[in-house]
Amino acid sequence: MNVSSVVFQIVTAGYATYHELATVYGLEAAMNLIEIGQVSDYNKRLREEMENRQH
């Protein structure tokens, strides 16, 4: 079974299940889920960098 990179990213990150992507969410919602995850990861890295500079 070949799945798209969008589906792979969302399912492996735990943002939604494959079933949810197939039945509930559309493409725009799927892309928003990926963007939310990317922004969250970026903000986490920034916080960690700031904390490391303070020590």
C-alpha atoms as one frame of an Amber mdcrd trajectory, in Angstrom:
protein
   0.000   0.000   0.000   1.462   3.343  -1.020   0.288   6.404   0.876   1.093
  10.021   0.204   3.636  11.892   2.276   0.792  14.048   3.632  -1.047  11.013
   4.977   2.187   9.542   6.326   3.110  12.737   8.200  -0.328  13.156   9.758
  -0.806   9.543  10.825   2.713   9.013  12.194   2.546  12.299  14.133  -0.735
  11.169  15.676  -2.741  14.159  14.434  -5.401  11.941  12.850  -6.016   8.339
  11.923  -6.069   7.040   8.379  -9.809   6.460   8.749 -10.340  10.085   9.823
  -8.386  11.342   6.820 -10.446   9.168   4.504 -13.839  10.047   5.990 -13.726
  13.282   8.002 -10.952  15.617   6.913 -10.444  17.133   3.488  -7.188  18.189
   1.898  -7.254  21.694   3.395  -7.739  20.329   6.911  -4.953  17.813   6.348
  -2.579  20.558   5.246  -3.581  22.644   8.273  -2.768  19.716  10.567   0.714
  19.488   9.066   1.240  23.244   9.382   0.129  23.230  13.018   2.623  20.462
  13.740   5.436  22.283  11.954   4.785  25.541  13.814   4.601  23.673  17.104
   7.930  21.933  16.430   9.550  25.227  15.399   8.327  26.994  18.534   9.577
  24.129  20.696  13.054  24.395  19.143  13.087  28.164  19.709  12.160  27.729
  23.381  14.881  25.107  23.819  17.477  27.376  22.186  16.477  30.290  24.402
  16.642  28.127  27.516  20.084  26.816  26.527  21.392  30.362  26.054  20.269
  31.323  29.555  22.272  28.523  31.184
